[in-house]
Amino acid sequence: MMKEIVVISGKGGTGKTTIVASLAVLVKSKVMVDCDVDAADLFLLLQPVTQERQEFWSGYKAVIDKDKCTQCGLCQDLCRFDAINDFQVDTISCEGCGFCYRVCPEEAITMQENLSGSWFTSDTRYGPLVHARLGIAQENSGKLVSMVRQQAKSIAEKQEVDYILSDGPPGIGCPVISSISGVNLAVIVTEPTLSGIHDLDRAISVCQHFNVPVIVCINKYDLNEDNSHQIENYCYSQRIEVASKIPFDNVVTEALVQGLPVVEYSNNSVTQQIKKLWLSIIGLLENK
């Protein structure tokens, strides 16, 4: 039976995508999906070749019909986002609230669906990848995350693969909830900093609320071993496994510069800990 694994982090910059790229090398039968659509960068390491592109439409923007507009100025005066100037709508500032549409006495304003970005189905040397790109200043409500996940599931079912491997968003907002809902396991990547500890607690709480099993990976654990011990003790109190503790090593940066996942670039202690993480993932999933 196919299993879905999502790698998330309570905060950005913990090394989540770097670890996902390495897991993409280790996991043989899988489809990959980048659910971090606000800042999708898994493709930088996987170097995909796009096979299909689809437009993503979400939300609405105000549009003024110049033929109907009498330039009364009411919309400009009442727009709280200052999105209308010289009787033209600034699409970046417009929040799509529709208030101007409702107050226009000449019915010169309409609300039109907004092209927010695109999503892609691509091939990589590690397997299929589904990813997306939002347009400038476009919001991510979680709808796009759901779309790329659905496409990944469709591909996985057709190809009869064993796993879906997702690079999830950081934080605990709507995109994260869209990423973790219904998955078999969430891997939370954290770091031994005070903010890392705080945000790990929040991420675990969200997963527990949605009954999603969790394991934890401490990245760069040796930068502050006291904080790493604190994370381990906290996870122990929550009956959560700390599956691996990855040391700080400049080899990770070297691999990124070369455009390679670190497990492909080196076989040092970082690679061994990522392999250990994957073995822990397999063990937990097999016992479910």
Helices and strands as residue ranges (DSSP letters): E 3-9, H 16-26, E 30-34, G 37-39, H 43-46, E 49-64, H 74-78, E 84-85, E 88-89, H 99-103, E 109-124, E 127-134, H 143-159, E 163-170, H 174-180, E 185-190, H 194-209, E 214-219, G 221-223, H 225-237, E 241-246, H 251-257, H 262-265, H 269-286
